[in-house]
Amino acid sequence: MYVCVCKAVTQAEVDGAILGGALSVADVTRVCRAGGDCGACHATIDSMIEGHCHEAGLLRARCADRATQTERRRLTIAPSRAA
């Protein structure tokens, strides 16, 4: 099923973005382009984010904290090569 018809982004792609740490519509848009055109899908994307956080047993704020901690771990494990 398409979540974002404008950009032809499927539910699976949005789910993948959220599972990868996207916790806002803007984050999802950066990862998979969904929500980057007319905005009609923003409420659906937001609901999907809430659903993933709820399934994880976390409030959205705690879910965001968890994603931030995961990102810090990624940066620690694989620091940027920029000199």
N, C-alpha and C positions, 0 to 999 in steps of 0.2 A: 504494500500500500504506500502511496506517495503521501508524505507529510507536507512537503513543499512542492507544489505543482510548478511554480515559476522556474525553479532550478532543477526540477525532476530528481528530488532527493527522497529516498525511501525511508520508511520507519527503521529499517535495519541500520541504515547509515547514521541516522540521528541517534539511535540506541548506542551505536559504536562510539560516537562522539561523546555522549554522556558518560558511558563506561570508561572512556579515556580521560575523563576529568572535566569536561565542559559542564559548567553549572549555571550558565545563563544563556539567554537567547544569543547574545553577542558572541559568547564562546562557541556555541554550536555553529553559528554562521561562519566564524573564522575557520573551524575545522572542516565543515562539509558543505558550506554555502547555503544551507537551509535557512530561510528567514531573511535572506539578503536582497529581496526584491520588494514585493507589495506589502508584506507584513501580515497577511491573512493567517499564516501558520504560527505566528508568535504564541498565541494562547495554547495551541496544541503542543508546541515545543516546551513551553513552560510547564504544562501539565505532565509531560513525559519526564522532565527533570524532577519534578515533585514526586512522581511515582517511583523513580529509581531511588531517590533518597528515602522515601517511605519504605520501600522494600528492603533497603539496607538497615532499616530501623533507626534512622537518623532524622533529626529536624534538618531543614535546609541549611541553616547556619552551621550546624555540626558537619553536615555533608561537605560544605565548602571548606571547612577547616581540614577535613580529612583529605580533600583533593589538594589543598595547599601543602599538607605534610607529604603527600605522595610526590608532588612536584619537587619539593625540597630534596627528597630522597633521590629522585631522578637526577637532579643537578649535582648532588653529592657523588652519585655513582658514575655519572657520565658528564663531567664538567665541560663547559664550552671550550672549543679549541681556539677561540679568539685570543689573540695575544695582546 
